[in-house]
Amino acid sequence: MIKSDTVTIDTVLNDKKPVSELKHFIWNAVGVASNTLTSLVLLMAVVRISGVSNGGVFSIAFTTAVILVTVGLYGIRNYQVTDLSNMFSAGVYVSSRFITSAAMLIIGLLFCIISGYSIEKAALVCVLVLYKAAEAISDVLYGVLQKNNMLYIVGISMTVRGVLSLSSFIVALLISKNLLISCLILMIAGYIPIVLIDIHYSRKMESIAPIFSRAKMVKLFKVCFPVFAVAFLSLIVVNVPKYVIDRSLTNDSQTIYNIIVMPGTSIALFSQVIIQSFLLKLAQFRQNAQMNRFSSLIGKIVIMIVLFSGLFALFCYFWGNALLYLLYGIDLNQYIPLLLIVVAGSMFSSITGVLSAALVALRITKIQLYLYLASLVSALVISPLIIPQYGLFGAVLGYFRSEEHTSELQS
C-alpha cells in the first residue's frame, strides 16, 4: 500500500520527534506575527474597501476591544507559565478566564453607553470585543501548552486564527460592503481555532476542566491584579491620544494617526517574540537563584530591541512612505518625521514590556502599578492640552512622552 505524503496541521501537531528550541522560536514568531499583522491588515482592508472615514470608526472600535482584552487576559499568562510550583491548577486558570471574558463585554457595553455611541457604533464595539474575547480564551490554553514545552503549537494556533480572521473578514467586506456584518463573520472565525486546536491539544497536557473554586479564584485574581492593572493602564496610556482625537478631531485624522502608529507595532512584535521565547528560561533562572544569568539575559534582550529599533528607524526614513502608500493608498510623506517619533516611542514601550515581564517573573508587581498610574496621570494631562491645538503632531508627541516617561520610571 502506498502511503500518502500529504502534510496536514494534525500531522504537524502530532509529530512525536523531540521539539527543538528553534522550532518553538520559529512557530512562535510566525504566530505572533500573524496575530499582530491581523490587526494591521484589518484596518488596511477597511480603508481600501470602505474608505478613510470608516477606517476611523473601525480604528476606535478595535482599539476599545484591544484595551478590554486586557480585562479578559487579566495578566495571568506570564504568571501561569512561570507558576512552576503549580500553586493553581489549569482548571482554576480556565474558570477564571470565563469570568474575565464576561467582564469584557459588560465593561464594553457600559463604555458605549457612557460615551453616547450610536447603536451601530456600539454594536461594532461589542462584536469586536467578542472577537477579542476568543483571543482571551485561547490565551489561557496557550499557557497550558507553553508551560508543557509546547510553544510551537501556540504559534500554529495563532497562525490559523490570523489566516481565518483575515480571509473571512476581507471576503465578507468585499461582498457585503457592510462593516458590522463583516465584523460578525470575523468574530465567528476567531472561535474556530479554539475548538480545532487549543482545546484539543491542551487537554492532552493537563486537565482543563473548569474548577470554580471561589477561594482559589479570588486568590488568583488577587495575586494577578497588579499585573492586570499594569497591562490595562499601559494600554490606556498608549491609546489616550486616540480617544482625544475621537472627541476633538475628525475620523480621517483618526485613520491617519492609526496608520502612522502602525509601523511601531513591528518593534512590539519583535520584543514580544523574544520575551515569550525566553520567559520560561527566566522563570527557571529565578527558581534556581541564578540571578546573574537572569540579569544578563534581560540586558541582552534590551540591547536587541534598541538595535532593531535603530535599523527600523532607518528603514522608515527611506522607505516608510512608499510602504504605507502601497498598503493604504495614501501619500503620507509629510508625516515621516512623526513616524520616526513613533518608532522611538515604540522602542521605549518595548523596553518597558521587557522590564515588566522580568518583574513578573520575580513576582514583583505592585510597584509597577504605581508607576503606570503616574504615567496615566501624565498622559491624561498632556494629550487633551496639545492634541486639539497641534493636531496629529500633538498626538504623536503625547504618545512618545508617555512611553518615554513610563520606561524611565520602570528602569
Secondary structure, DSSP 8 states (H G I E B T S, - for coil): --------HHHHHT--S---HHHHHHHHHHHHHHHHHHHHHHHHHHHHHH-HHHHHHHHHHHHHHHHHHHHHHTTHHHHHHT-TT-SS-HHHHHHHHHHHHHHHHHHHHHHHHHHT--HHHHHHHHHHHHHHHHHHHHHHHHHHHHHTT-HHHHHHHHHHHHHHHHHHHHHHHHHH--HHHHHHHHHHHHHHHIIIIIHHHHTTTS-------HHHHHHHHHHHHHHHHHHHHHHHHHHHHHHHHHHHS-HHHHHHHHHHHGGGHHHHHHHHHHHHHHHHHHHHHHHTT-HHHHHHHHHHHHHHHHHHHHHHHHHHHHHHHHHHHHHHS---GGGHHHHHHHHHHHHHHHHHHHHHHHHHHTT--HHHHHHHHHHHHHHHHHHHHHHHHHTHHHHHHHHHHHHHHHHHHH-
